[in-house]
């Protein structure tokens, strides 16, 4: 794909990056597997087109951004940050493929700054902002609801739990916002603690417009779900 600005990637490079990334992503993980990557890639490229970003940088970073996400989810190791580990691994992968330092640095910045909950590094480039927004859009709206249901099932969680949010947050989240025990978590608690704020975190104008619509849909769903579960007609 021809980029919006400076870098054009040969199909062979993209094919090789996909081949290498594929070994990191679970085959049937709708949340952080290849299907998530493909959705984020499509959305990020579309946002990038509208925002005048370098599409080649976006493609590479989207393909590689979550290569350690499942390791973090399974390990529950405090201090393990999948965006940082993925950035380090992506640097090795891309340098071994002969890409320039400038391209590698740009991609790694996108990856290390894509994290919403524990992001210590904020997106500085338009490409990083496009990736951040595209990744977060996959957490909300209709896709976000199905994705959240998949995660709850995959981790053996209840889909909906009645909790006092402030007490639960003190009990089962770390100071940086990450979940301590995923088995005690649920879809609606993730929504209350994190997902309902996603629309406010968008960096691009395109991302903000898309997030507002998706967020409204998700708000309506969880409000109605709570009422139905309580028998409120």
LINVENNOR-V981391 format. One record per helix or strand of 2 or more residues. SS is the DSSP state (2 for helix, 1 for strand). FROM is the first residue (numbers start at 1). TO is the last residue. If there is no record, write none. Layout:
SS FROM TO
SS FROM TO
//
This chain:
2 11 22
2 34 51
2 55 64
2 69 75
2 82 96
2 101 112
2 126 137
2 141 154
2 165 172
2 182 184
2 187 193
2 195 201
2 205 229
//
